[in-house]
Amino acid sequence: MDNELTVRSTEVGLALPPEVVLENAKLAAKALVTVLSQKKKPVMMNGEQYLEFEDWQTAGQFYGYTVRTGDAVLVEIDGVKGAKAHADLIDVKTGLVLGGAEAYCMRDEEKWNTRPKYEWQGEDKDARRVKVSDEPVPWFQLASMAQTRAGAKAFRNRLAWVVVLAGYKPTPAEEMTERTVSEAVQERRTIDKSEHFCTVHNFNFFKKGRMKEYAHPIDGTEPQQWCNESPKTEQGGTQQAAVTTKQEESVITDETEGTGINLQFLRDAYKKMEWAGDGTAIAWICNRFAFKRETNMTLKSVILKLNQAQKVEFVDFVSKAAAK
């Protein structure tokens, strides 16, 4: 028993009793310490050790977690260019998405704009390495770091408490160089799903400038529409997001359009759910079934990707949500 994670269930509403959760965490923390103590080049800052991405992967293995990282994309924020990437935290056994994070790597960070270029000059004993110029950091390196940060952050959101229990700092090592910029810039760089996250659109709410509440723009809507975060509930969570404007209904000639689902029924249900038309439905389906979001997606095209079981689940969700 001392060397095995305990797996038990309870009928009182908890996934596992607290004492079992802590027992498992102590075993995981002890194993993590054993692994990290053998690192030849640990990342140390101010006398504290920080976990690198591969260390977070090790901790994730103890609980059956892995991450799925998407392609990095080119972004420009306040005139600064860089890379942005998203990663999902996945339960290996079930394939379910448990959480995720987005992260950036921008050219206004220390060491991510330009780097020295050196050449060897002289001959034999007089040869020496001389800096000849500065050259831009290649794009693929920014993209790779953004992906690494997103993956580490996704693990951190779920397992930071175990890492702290083991005696380590919860901030991934790859994020520390990101903190060479101002606090305001840091806030916009690394986004997680721990709070202010819209589960309807799979997007992070934000608040800046004169905005009074957290909100986010809805992709694919024309004119641009916004989704507002509802006030906190008494239990501490957030209510379903509310859309500020409604998209005009599309004119359809065929109720199913070959999808096998009554699309007019879906659009009628949107009104009751306060969904912003087809764009919201597409976002929900892509998030739920891990489809890659494409700019030219239509409701018909994304529904055609669903198998029969997924169609049933989607229609059942819309029906129940609209009936509330």
BATI-927357 format. One record per residue: residue in three letters; residue number from 1; x negated, y negated, z negated of N, C-alpha, C in turn. Coordinates in steps of 0.001 Angstrom, whole numbers, plus 500000, padded with zeros to 6 digits. Example, Ala and Ser with C-alpha at 12.3 -4.5 7.8 and 13.67 -1.06 7.14 Angstrom:
2
[ALA,1,[486810,505690,492200],[487700,504500,492200],[486800,503300,492200]]
[SER,2,[487150,502250,492920],[486330,501060,492860],[487100,499970,492130]]
END
This chain:
324
[MET,1,[499174,501202,500000],[500000,500000,500000],[499138,498745,500000]]
[ASP,2,[497951,498781,499357],[497120,497578,499234],[496594,497108,500577]]
[ASN,3,[496521,498028,501550],[495932,497667,502830],[496950,497583,503962]]
[GLU,4,[498245,497626,503634],[499258,497612,504665],[500250,496495,504406]]
[LEU,5,[500704,495884,505482],[501743,494879,505354],[503044,495568,504991]]
[THR,6,[503751,495009,504051],[505004,495592,503601],[506150,495126,504481]]
[VAL,7,[506970,496037,504936],[508128,495708,505754],[509370,496215,505053]]
[ARG,8,[510178,495284,504549],[511434,495637,503894],[512474,494605,504288]]
[SER,9,[513724,494927,504143],[514795,493985,504439],[515670,493831,503223]]
[THR,10,[516539,492850,503235],[517433,492597,502120],[518774,492159,502660]]
[GLU,11,[519809,492303,501868],[521156,491960,502288],[521594,490611,501740]]
[VAL,12,[520715,489849,501115],[521133,488612,500457],[520935,487383,501349]]
[GLY,13,[520644,487583,502611],[520540,486456,503522],[519116,486088,503888]]
[LEU,14,[518118,486605,503201],[516723,486320,503510],[516185,487400,504432]]
[ALA,15,[515323,487009,505358],[514711,488003,506239],[513923,489015,505425]]
[LEU,16,[513176,488532,504439],[512442,489363,503484],[512461,488640,502141]]
[PRO,17,[512406,489376,501047],[512331,488728,499738],[511064,487877,499647]]
[PRO,18,[511107,486726,498959],[509940,485847,498869],[508680,486553,498397]]
[GLU,19,[508823,487458,497421],[507623,488128,496910],[506969,489009,497974]]
[VAL,20,[507788,489569,498881],[507245,490393,499961],[506552,489513,500995]]
[VAL,21,[507167,488364,501296],[506565,487418,502239],[505195,486972,501740]]
[LEU,22,[505115,486637,500468],[503841,486196,499906],[502829,487329,499851]]
[GLU,23,[503299,488519,499546],[502401,489686,499519],[501782,489904,500893]]
[ASN,24,[502615,489834,501933],[502114,489997,503298],[501147,488873,503673]]
[ALA,25,[501501,487642,503270],[500666,486487,503613],[499298,486582,502949]]
[LYS,26,[499257,487068,501726],[497977,487213,501037],[497083,488226,501746]]
[LEU,27,[497695,489300,502236],[496924,490296,502979],[496394,489697,504288]]
[ALA,28,[497260,488947,504967],[496845,488316,506221],[495748,487285,505966]]
[ALA,29,[495895,486488,504908],[494894,485470,504575],[493553,486112,504241]]
[LYS,30,[493594,487197,503489],[492357,487894,503115],[491654,488434,504356]]
[ALA,31,[492424,489021,505271],[491836,489550,506501],[491254,488421,507349]]
[LEU,32,[491929,487268,507374],[491452,486138,508152],[490133,485626,507599]]
[VAL,33,[490021,485547,506290],[488773,485109,505658],[487631,486045,506039]]
[THR,34,[487915,487337,506043],[486890,488323,506392],[486377,488101,507809]]
[VAL,35,[487303,487847,508735],[486915,487647,510132],[486142,486340,510308]]
[LEU,36,[486674,485258,509739],[486065,483947,509947],[484720,483795,509242]]
[SER,37,[484536,484534,508166],[483260,484453,507452],[482113,485025,508276]]
[GLN,38,[482441,485779,509324],[481419,486391,510164],[481121,485579,511423]]
[LYS,39,[481791,484425,511581],[481531,483598,512758],[480118,483023,512697]]
[LYS,40,[479411,483108,513798],[478043,482600,513829],[478011,481081,513931]]
[LYS,41,[479003,480496,514603],[479030,479042,514765],[480411,478500,514402]]
[PRO,42,[480739,478480,513113],[482039,477931,512707],[482087,476424,512937]]
[VAL,43,[483273,475908,513152],[483454,474466,513321],[483588,473837,511940]]
[MET,44,[482582,473062,511533],[482559,472451,510212],[482602,470932,510347]]
[MET,45,[483476,470302,509573],[483579,468847,509532],[483798,468418,508088]]
[ASN,46,[482921,467570,507608],[483001,467094,506220],[483073,468250,505224]]
[GLY,47,[482313,469289,505503],[482244,470422,504598],[483426,471366,504674]]
[GLU,48,[484364,471139,505592],[485549,471982,505732],[485492,472727,507063]]
[GLN,49,[485957,473997,507070],[485979,474775,508296],[487336,474650,508980]]
[TYR,50,[487310,474432,510300],[488533,474317,511097],[488622,475489,512068]]
[LEU,51,[489814,475987,512264],[490014,477142,513121],[490071,476731,514587]]
[GLU,52,[489355,477484,515434],[489442,477306,516876],[490574,478162,517425]]
[PHE,53,[490892,477961,518701],[492036,478638,519302],[491978,480149,519111]]
[GLU,54,[490802,480727,519322],[490696,482177,519182],[490926,482631,517740]]
[ASP,55,[490632,481757,516773],[490900,482090,515370],[492407,482102,515105]]
[TRP,56,[493114,481148,515705],[494581,481133,515585],[495183,482354,516264]]
[GLN,57,[494566,482786,517367],[495038,484005,518025],[494905,485218,517095]]
[THR,58,[493816,485255,516349],[493621,486349,515396],[494720,486348,514340]]
[ALA,59,[495004,485165,513785],[496072,485063,512789],[497415,485461,513399]]
[GLY,60,[497632,485083,514656],[498878,485437,515320],[499041,486937,515486]]
[GLN,61,[497944,487639,515714],[498017,489089,515876],[498531,489779,514612]]
[PHE,62,[498225,489222,513454],[498681,489827,512201],[500207,489871,512124]]
[TYR,63,[500852,488910,512783],[502312,488802,512710],[503004,489158,514033]]
[GLY,64,[502231,489606,515009],[502821,489987,516282],[503209,488808,517143]]
[TYR,65,[502432,487696,517071],[502715,486506,517852],[501647,486325,518932]]
[THR,66,[502068,485795,520052],[501143,485372,521087],[501679,484072,521681]]
[VAL,67,[500904,483442,522549],[501382,482215,523187],[501364,482372,524700]]
[ARG,68,[502306,481696,525326],[502370,481645,526783],[502189,480190,527187]]
[THR,69,[501086,479916,527878],[500751,478536,528233],[501071,478272,529689]]
[GLY,70,[501785,477173,529946],[502120,476806,531315],[501011,476021,531978]]
[ASP,71,[501220,475688,533237],[500225,474918,533983],[500093,473515,533389]]
[ALA,72,[498889,473000,533404],[498675,471618,532989],[499074,470692,534135]]
[VAL,73,[499603,469535,533781],[500021,468568,534796],[499305,467243,534574]]
[LEU,74,[499105,466515,535657],[498461,465205,535585],[499460,464186,535052]]
[VAL,75,[499061,463406,534049],[499929,462383,533483],[499154,461075,533373]]
[GLU,76,[499903,459993,533262],[499307,458686,533029],[500124,457985,531954]]
[ILE,77,[499476,457598,530861],[500138,456950,529739],[499457,455621,529470]]
[ASP,78,[500224,454552,529565],[499681,453206,529342],[498437,452951,530184]]
[GLY,79,[498450,453452,531419],[497343,453231,532325],[496186,454196,532174]]
[VAL,80,[496292,455133,531224],[495232,456117,530992],[495661,457458,531572]]
[LYS,81,[494800,458071,532379],[495119,459352,533003],[494600,460512,532156]]
[GLY,82,[495243,461654,532337],[494834,462832,531596],[495686,464030,531959]]
[ALA,83,[495631,465050,531127],[496363,466296,531365],[497328,466568,530222]]
[LYS,84,[498466,467163,530568],[499482,467550,529586],[499837,469010,529829]]
[ALA,85,[499976,469778,528743],[500326,471192,528876],[501315,471588,527792]]
[HIS,86,[502079,472628,528060],[503061,473159,527111],[502749,474629,526847]]
[ALA,87,[502984,475071,525626],[502798,476478,525265],[503975,476940,524427]]
[ASP,88,[504460,478146,524673],[505522,478770,523887],[504921,479812,522956]]
[LEU,89,[505439,479868,521729],[505054,480923,520800],[506006,482087,521007]]
[ILE,90,[505463,483272,521274],[506266,484438,521657],[506142,485546,520626]]
[ASP,91,[507277,486165,520298],[507271,487390,519501],[506951,488544,520444]]
[VAL,92,[505823,489218,520218],[505355,490247,521138],[506372,491383,521274]]
[LYS,93,[507008,491783,520190],[507920,492933,520229],[509212,492632,520970]]
[THR,94,[509775,491449,520750],[511082,491127,521322],[511006,490238,522560]]
[GLY,95,[509888,489539,522731],[509771,488608,523834],[510463,487286,523598]]
[LEU,96,[511041,487086,522413],[511763,485860,522107],[510802,484692,521910]]
[VAL,97,[511228,483506,522328],[510456,482285,522111],[510768,481771,520712]]
[LEU,98,[509768,481710,519859],[509948,481322,518462],[509673,479840,518225]]
[GLY,99,[509066,479195,519161],[508711,477786,519002],[507742,477403,520102]]
[GLY,100,[507091,476293,519930],[506146,475879,520951],[505587,474504,520671]]
[ALA,101,[504776,474028,521576],[504164,472714,521405],[503694,472186,522741]]
[GLU,102,[503580,470872,522819],[502981,470211,523968],[501755,469448,523487]]
[ALA,103,[500742,469378,524317],[499522,468675,523928],[498898,468007,525139]]
[TYR,104,[498059,467027,524856],[497426,466226,525891],[495899,466244,525740]]
[CYS,105,[495235,465936,526830],[493808,465622,526810],[493640,464450,527766]]
[MET,106,[493271,463282,527212],[493268,462036,527981],[491855,461470,528116]]
[ARG,107,[491673,460658,529132],[490344,460129,529428],[489926,458987,528512]]
[ASP,108,[490800,458537,527618],[490361,457510,526665],[489855,458131,525371]]
[GLU,109,[489774,459462,525336],[489207,460135,524173],[487684,460202,524315]]
[GLU,110,[487050,460216,523162],[485597,460353,523156],[485198,461668,523809]]
[LYS,111,[484254,461621,524719],[483689,462781,525422],[484581,463328,526537]]
[TRP,112,[485750,462700,526798],[486620,463229,527840],[486807,462258,529009]]
[ASN,113,[486010,461201,529060],[486069,460284,530192],[484880,460547,531118]]
[THR,114,[483683,460226,530632],[482459,460512,531390],[481468,461242,530495]]
[ARG,115,[480554,461926,531124],[479501,462633,530396],[478166,462365,531077]]
[PRO,116,[477090,462382,530300],[475771,462118,530886],[475361,463203,531884]]
[LYS,117,[474700,462784,532928],[474139,463720,533890],[472628,463664,533776]]
[TYR,118,[471993,464817,533591],[470541,464885,533375],[469854,465608,534533]]
[GLU,119,[468607,465259,534740],[467757,465949,535703],[466367,466131,535099]]
[TRP,120,[465693,467186,535529],[464309,467403,535098],[463385,466627,536025]]
[GLN,121,[462525,465818,535424],[461568,465026,536192],[460152,465316,535712]]
[GLY,122,[459208,465215,536614],[457827,465535,536276],[457502,466978,536586]]
[GLU,123,[456274,467347,536366],[455828,468697,536675],[455090,469306,535491]]
[ASP,124,[455198,470620,535429],[454485,471414,534430],[454698,470859,533014]]
[LYS,125,[453618,470548,532301],[453726,470097,530920],[454357,468712,530795]]
[ASP,126,[454330,467959,531879],[454899,466609,531848],[456391,466592,532179]]
[ALA,127,[456964,467733,532510],[458381,467795,532880],[459250,467456,531672]]
[ARG,128,[460235,466638,531908],[461156,466292,530826],[462551,466040,531400]]
[ARG,129,[463530,466217,530542],[464932,466070,530929],[465336,464603,530764]]
[VAL,130,[465770,463972,531863],[466047,462538,531870],[467487,462295,532300]]
[LYS,131,[468143,461406,531571],[469500,461024,531967],[469421,460126,533197]]
[VAL,132,[470167,460491,534247],[470115,459728,535495],[471408,458950,535755]]
[SER,133,[472516,459383,535143],[473782,458679,535366],[474858,459254,534440]]
[ASP,134,[476036,458667,534522],[477224,459216,533880],[478174,459677,534977]]
[GLU,135,[478829,460821,534764],[479764,461333,535758],[481091,461677,535093]]
[PRO,136,[482208,461547,535826],[483519,461841,535240],[483631,463305,534808]]
[VAL,137,[484302,463526,533699],[484584,464898,533274],[485534,465503,534299]]
[PRO,138,[485258,466676,534831],[486124,467280,535853],[487562,467467,535348]]
[TRP,139,[488522,467308,536248],[489934,467441,535899],[490237,468794,535266]]
[PHE,140,[489666,469877,535822],[490010,471203,535325],[489612,471375,533855]]
[GLN,141,[488605,470640,533398],[488216,470736,532001],[489233,470034,531100]]
[LEU,142,[489774,468893,531547],[490843,468247,530799],[492074,469146,530750]]
[ALA,143,[492414,469762,531885],[493578,470640,531947],[493416,471829,530999]]
[SER,144,[492218,472416,530999],[491967,473558,530132],[492076,473186,528661]]
[MET,145,[491552,472008,528290],[491634,471588,526897],[493076,471303,526487]]
[ALA,146,[493863,470711,527367],[495263,470462,527057],[495995,471778,526801]]
[GLN,147,[495711,472800,527607],[496336,474107,527425],[495888,474747,526105]]
[THR,148,[494594,474623,525822],[494068,475193,524585],[494692,474519,523372]]
[ARG,149,[494796,473202,523400],[495401,472475,522287],[496864,472857,522099]]
[ALA,150,[497584,472993,523211],[498996,473357,523114],[499153,474746,522512]]
[GLY,151,[498306,475689,522935],[498382,477039,522389],[498048,477080,520912]]
[ALA,152,[496988,476386,520514],[496603,476350,519110],[497685,475679,518264]]
[LYS,153,[498278,474614,518798],[499328,473908,518069],[500564,474773,517893]]
[ALA,154,[500907,475565,518905],[502056,476458,518801],[501849,477473,517673]]
[PHE,155,[500633,478033,517586],[500312,478936,516471],[500366,478187,515147]]
[ARG,156,[499800,476984,515132],[499718,476212,513895],[501103,475922,513323]]
[ASN,157,[502080,475634,514178],[503423,475321,513707],[504053,476470,512927]]
[ARG,158,[503644,477688,513243],[504225,478870,512595],[503348,479413,511467]]
[LEU,159,[502045,479250,511593],[501138,479965,510695],[500247,479062,509846]]
[ALA,160,[500482,477767,509842],[499628,476860,509075],[499609,477222,507599]]
[TRP,161,[500756,477632,507053],[500824,477943,505625],[499947,479136,505269]]
[VAL,162,[499815,480090,506189],[498948,481250,505948],[497480,480829,506001]]
[VAL,163,[497149,479959,506952],[495780,479466,507089],[495370,478666,505854]]
[VAL,164,[496281,477829,505370],[496000,477053,504148],[495831,477993,502963]]
[LEU,165,[496656,479042,502900],[496540,480031,501831],[495161,480695,501843]]
[ALA,166,[494591,480811,503044],[493256,481403,503177],[492148,480406,502837]]
[GLY,167,[492516,479127,502643],[491530,478134,502231],[490986,477268,503344]]
[TYR,168,[491666,477266,504510],[491178,476490,505643],[492096,475300,505936]]
[LYS,169,[491580,474348,506692],[492363,473199,507110],[493365,473624,508187]]
[PRO,170,[494587,473084,508169],[495606,473518,509128],[495510,472904,510517]]
[THR,171,[494688,471874,510695],[494572,471232,512003],[493632,472034,512903]]
[PRO,172,[494075,472447,514090],[493182,473167,515001],[491938,472345,515336]]
[ALA,173,[490820,473013,515463],[489556,472327,515720],[489608,471518,517010]]
[GLU,174,[490310,472044,518022],[490360,471363,519312],[491082,470014,519233]]
[GLU,175,[491905,469829,518216],[492619,468561,518071],[491759,467483,517416]]
[MET,176,[490691,467876,516767],[489914,466905,516007],[489271,465853,516904]]
[THR,177,[488808,466245,518106],[488233,465252,519007],[489304,464309,519524]]
[GLU,178,[490545,464779,519549],[491649,463928,519980],[491858,462786,519002]]
[ARG,179,[491409,462958,517771],[491639,461957,516746],[490609,460826,516772]]
[THR,180,[489800,460809,517821],[488868,459689,517984],[489583,458462,518531]]
[VAL,181,[490851,458620,518948],[491633,457473,519417],[492492,456964,518267]]
[SER,182,[493246,455887,518504],[494036,455277,517439],[495171,456187,516986]]
[GLU,183,[495716,455908,515802],[496803,456703,515255],[498031,456651,516159]]
[ALA,184,[498298,455484,516741],[499452,455338,517628],[499307,456224,518863]]
[VAL,185,[498079,456326,519387],[497834,457165,520553],[497939,458636,520175]]
[GLN,186,[497423,458997,518996],[497522,460382,518541],[498973,460843,518503]]
[GLU,187,[499860,459966,518039],[501260,460333,517856],[501918,460736,519168]]
[ARG,188,[501499,460095,520268],[502139,460405,521542],[501464,461585,522248]]
[ARG,189,[500277,461997,521756],[499517,463024,522446],[500025,464431,522174]]
[THR,190,[500116,464808,520909],[500434,466184,520557],[501838,466238,519976]]
[ILE,191,[502723,466918,520671],[504126,466965,520287],[504495,468394,519942]]
[ASP,192,[505140,468595,518800],[505566,469937,518439],[507079,469977,518289]]
[LYS,193,[507587,471185,518053],[509016,471378,517950],[509492,471480,516513]]
[SER,194,[508678,471036,515566],[509046,471200,514171],[510160,470254,513763]]
[GLU,195,[510232,469079,514392],[511308,468141,514104],[511499,467227,515304]]
[HIS,196,[512648,466560,515352],[512983,465667,516459],[512841,466392,517796]]
[PHE,197,[513381,467617,517870],[513316,468398,519103],[514724,468705,519572]]
[CYS,198,[514996,468467,520852],[516318,468712,521437],[516386,470135,521968]]
[THR,199,[517157,470988,521309],[517292,472378,521746],[518165,472502,522989]]
[VAL,200,[518964,471476,523274],[519814,471519,524464],[518986,471374,525731]]
[HIS,201,[518041,470422,525723],[517248,470146,526917],[515816,470653,526819]]
[ASN,202,[515444,471275,525690],[514075,471751,525492],[513086,470611,525688]]
[PHE,203,[513335,469526,524956],[512542,468305,525118],[512414,467629,523765]]
[ASN,204,[511341,466873,523572],[511131,466194,522302],[511776,464817,522290]]
[PHE,205,[512540,464520,521223],[513030,463168,521016],[511849,462265,520633]]
[PHE,206,[511941,460981,520945],[510926,460034,520503],[511587,458693,520218]]
[LYS,207,[510891,457847,519518],[511383,456515,519193],[510224,455540,519285]]
[LYS,208,[510375,454511,520086],[509318,453515,520218],[509932,452173,520611]]
[GLY,209,[509126,451112,520494],[509597,449787,520873],[510823,449366,520083]]
[ARG,210,[511881,448983,520784],[513099,448512,520140],[514130,449614,519934]]
[MET,211,[513766,450851,520203],[514708,451959,520019],[515064,452102,518544]]
[LYS,212,[516363,452195,518252],[516823,452320,516869],[516884,453775,516420]]
[GLU,213,[517085,454692,517352],[517187,456108,517025],[516298,456917,517964]]
[TYR,214,[516061,458177,517580],[515298,459082,518427],[516155,459500,519626]]
[ALA,215,[515545,459544,520804],[516260,459921,522023],[515249,460381,523063]]
[HIS,216,[515735,460892,524191],[514852,461243,525304],[515632,461128,526608]]
[PRO,217,[514956,460834,527730],[515633,460798,529025],[515958,462204,529488]]
[ILE,218,[517032,462366,530231],[517441,463673,530741],[516919,463822,532161]]
[ASP,219,[516067,464815,532363],[515479,465043,533680],[516559,465365,534708]]
[GLY,220,[516351,464875,535912],[517227,465241,537011],[518516,464457,537095]]
[THR,221,[518700,463447,536243],[519932,462659,536284],[519688,461347,537014]]
[GLU,222,[520645,460960,537835],[520541,459736,538617],[521917,459075,538678]]
[PRO,223,[522117,457896,538076],[521085,457110,537385],[520616,457788,536097]]
[GLN,224,[519484,457309,535577],[518867,457921,534397],[519819,457929,533206]]
[GLN,225,[519952,459100,532579],[520762,459241,531378],[519869,459620,530204]]
[TRP,226,[520371,459325,528999],[519604,459580,527788],[520383,460467,526829]]
[CYS,227,[519663,461296,526096],[520254,462156,525068],[519793,461633,523710]]
[ASN,228,[520729,461320,522835],[520412,460767,521514],[520425,461860,520459]]
[GLU,229,[519469,461815,519549],[519451,462756,518431],[520536,462359,517434]]
[SER,230,[521361,463320,517051],[522416,463037,516090],[521836,462913,514696]]
[PRO,231,[522565,462266,513769],[522067,462116,512394],[521836,463454,511726]]
[LYS,232,[520990,463436,510691],[520715,464646,509926],[521981,465124,509220]]
[THR,233,[522136,466449,509161],[523262,467011,508434],[522902,467138,506965]]
[GLU,234,[523872,467497,506138],[523608,467642,504709],[522609,468753,504443]]
[GLN,235,[522544,469732,505344],[521604,470846,505145],[520199,470489,505617]]
[GLY,236,[520050,469287,506172],[518712,468866,506582],[518429,469042,508052]]
[GLY,237,[519303,469742,508786],[519090,469930,510202],[519722,468798,510990]]
[THR,238,[519729,468927,512304],[520349,467909,513141],[521553,468501,513835]]
[GLN,239,[522530,467664,514068],[523700,468094,514790],[523365,468202,516261]]
[GLN,240,[524304,468740,517036],[524065,468866,518472],[523856,467486,519085]]
[ALA,241,[522881,467390,519990],[522578,466105,520608],[523764,465582,521401]]
[ALA,242,[523903,464277,521418],[524993,463652,522155],[524446,462859,523323]]
[VAL,243,[525071,463003,524488],[524624,462315,525684],[525304,460961,525779]]
[THR,244,[524530,459934,526099],[525079,458579,526095],[525995,458319,527283]]
[THR,245,[525685,458895,528430],[526534,458721,529597],[526788,460062,530239]]
[LYS,246,[527844,460168,531013],[528194,461429,531648],[527957,461355,533147]]
[GLN,247,[527406,462418,533648],[527146,462487,535071],[528455,462722,535817]]
[GLU,248,[528624,462059,536955],[529833,462262,537733],[529903,463703,538200]]
[GLU,249,[531101,464275,538169],[531269,465669,538558],[531002,465844,540047]]
[SER,250,[530356,466946,540366],[530091,467248,541764],[531360,467768,542427]]
[VAL,251,[531508,467431,543686],[532646,467940,544443],[532267,469305,544988]]
[ILE,252,[533052,470319,544640],[532737,471672,545084],[533889,472213,545920]]
[THR,253,[533557,472992,546897],[534579,473575,547761],[534845,475025,547405]]
[ASP,254,[533889,475679,546819],[534024,477084,546446],[533728,477196,544963]]
[GLU,255,[534664,477706,544186],[534508,477708,542731],[533317,478538,542271]]
[THR,256,[532966,479585,542985],[531856,480430,542540],[530590,480199,543362]]
[GLU,257,[530735,479742,544597],[529589,479511,545481],[528680,480733,545557]]
[GLY,258,[529295,481907,545460],[528536,483146,545572],[527778,483541,544327]]
[THR,259,[527985,482829,543212],[527243,483126,541985],[527929,484169,541113]]
[GLY,260,[529219,484396,541333],[529962,485311,540478],[530461,484660,539213]]
[ILE,261,[530233,483351,539058],[530684,482598,537888],[531539,481432,538368]]
[ASN,262,[532631,481210,537695],[533501,480090,538047],[532827,478786,537641]]
[LEU,263,[532234,478113,538602],[531469,476903,538317],[532370,475758,537869]]
[GLN,264,[533608,475736,538342],[534523,474691,537903],[534841,474851,536421]]
[PHE,265,[534949,476110,535979],[535148,476367,534548],[533978,475796,533739]]
[LEU,266,[532757,475993,534237],[531586,475487,533533],[531630,473967,533432]]
[ARG,267,[531960,473326,534533],[531963,471865,534547],[533074,471298,533665]]
[ASP,268,[534184,472019,533586],[535244,471590,532668],[534789,471738,531221]]
[ALA,269,[534007,472789,530969],[533519,473032,529604],[532493,471981,529191]]
[TYR,270,[531725,471434,530163],[530738,470421,529838],[531360,469249,529086]]
[LYS,271,[532569,468848,529527],[533205,467686,528935],[533439,467885,527440]]
[LYS,272,[533821,469098,527064],[534083,469392,525661],[532785,469514,524864]]
[MET,273,[531723,469933,525537],[530448,470148,524854],[529572,468898,524855]]
[GLU,274,[529976,467874,525608],[529181,466657,525774],[527862,466938,526483]]
[TRP,275,[527890,467938,527356],[526730,468191,528202],[526771,467239,529386]]
[ALA,276,[525581,466879,529894],[525506,465912,530993],[525470,466607,532347]]
[GLY,277,[526440,467458,532604],[526559,468063,533915],[525596,469212,534164]]
[ASP,278,[525383,469500,535458],[524600,470666,535849],[523164,470624,535329]]
[GLY,279,[522587,469419,535236],[521197,469318,534783],[521001,469899,533400]]
[THR,280,[521975,469700,532520],[521879,470242,531169],[522001,471753,531180]]
[ALA,281,[522922,472272,531995],[523087,473724,532095],[521814,474379,532624]]
[ILE,282,[521209,473745,533627],[519967,474274,534192],[518871,474310,533130]]
[ALA,283,[518768,473224,532346],[517751,473160,531293],[517978,474252,530259]]
[TRP,284,[519242,474492,529888],[519548,475522,528884],[519158,476896,529403]]
[ILE,285,[519510,477206,530649],[519216,478519,531220],[517705,478739,531318]]
[CYS,286,[516980,477722,531803],[515523,477864,531938],[514858,478065,530586]]
[ASN,287,[515338,477356,529575],[514770,477498,528235],[515091,478858,527639]]
[ARG,288,[516346,479287,527780],[516779,480543,527151],[516136,481755,527796]]
[PHE,289,[516009,481746,529123],[515525,482935,529819],[514120,482750,530391]]
[ALA,290,[513429,481700,529922],[512012,481487,530254],[511778,481391,531756]]
[PHE,291,[512650,480656,532451],[512435,480388,533870],[511586,479127,534021]]
[LYS,292,[510773,479084,535040],[509990,477888,535317],[510901,476816,535893]]
[ARG,293,[510878,475635,535296],[511741,474543,535761],[511164,473924,537024]]
[GLU,294,[511982,473847,538074],[511559,473278,539340],[512421,472065,539662]]
[THR,295,[511838,471095,540334],[512526,469825,540574],[513734,469981,541498]]
[ASN,296,[513698,470951,542410],[514783,471101,543376],[515816,472141,542952]]
[MET,297,[515828,472524,541694],[516783,473519,541222],[518209,472969,541265]]
[THR,298,[519148,473819,541642],[520569,473508,541532],[521194,474529,540599]]
[LEU,299,[522415,474241,540143],[523089,475199,539264],[523247,476541,539959]]
[LYS,300,[523579,476494,541237],[523745,477740,541984],[522437,478525,542052]]
[SER,301,[521357,477854,542385],[520081,478562,542556],[519585,479178,541258]]
[VAL,302,[519795,478480,540135],[519302,479032,538880],[520194,480169,538389]]
[ILE,303,[521509,480083,538629],[522413,481172,538225],[522133,482426,539043]]
[LEU,304,[521748,482241,540301],[521429,483401,541135],[520195,484154,540632]]
[LYS,305,[519408,483514,539776],[518252,484185,539187],[518656,485106,538044]]
[LEU,306,[519861,484918,537507],[520298,485672,536337],[520765,487069,536719]]
[ASN,307,[520460,488035,535854],[521078,489349,536021],[522463,489329,535370]]
[GLN,308,[523197,490417,535468],[524575,490406,534982],[524648,490147,533484]]
[ALA,309,[523733,490738,532729],[523743,490558,531267],[523474,489105,530897]]
[GLN,310,[522561,488475,531632],[522241,487069,531357],[523407,486155,531723]]
[LYS,311,[524104,486483,532813],[525285,485707,533185],[526341,485772,532093]]
[VAL,312,[526559,486983,531584],[527552,487173,530523],[527167,486355,529293]]
[GLU,313,[525878,486379,528930],[525418,485635,527753],[525612,484129,527946]]
[PHE,314,[525286,483637,529138],[525424,482207,529415],[526886,481764,529355]]
[VAL,315,[527765,482493,530037],[529185,482140,530040],[529774,482254,528639]]
[ASP,316,[529352,483278,527900],[529849,483459,526537],[529443,482294,525651]]
[PHE,317,[528191,481814,525813],[527719,480683,525024],[528526,479428,525337]]
[VAL,318,[528720,479156,526633],[529464,477962,527024],[530894,478035,526529]]
[SER,319,[531504,479224,526651],[532903,479381,526217],[533054,479116,524725]]
[LYS,320,[532164,479684,523927],[532261,479516,522473],[531959,478079,522059]]
[ALA,321,[530959,477480,522718],[530605,476090,522365],[531718,475127,522734]]
[ALA,322,[532373,475371,523868],[533454,474493,524299],[534695,474647,523437]]
[ALA,323,[534836,475825,522817],[536036,476095,522003],[535931,475479,520617]]
[LYS,324,[534742,475043,520206],[534564,474499,518857],[535188,473127,518742]]
END
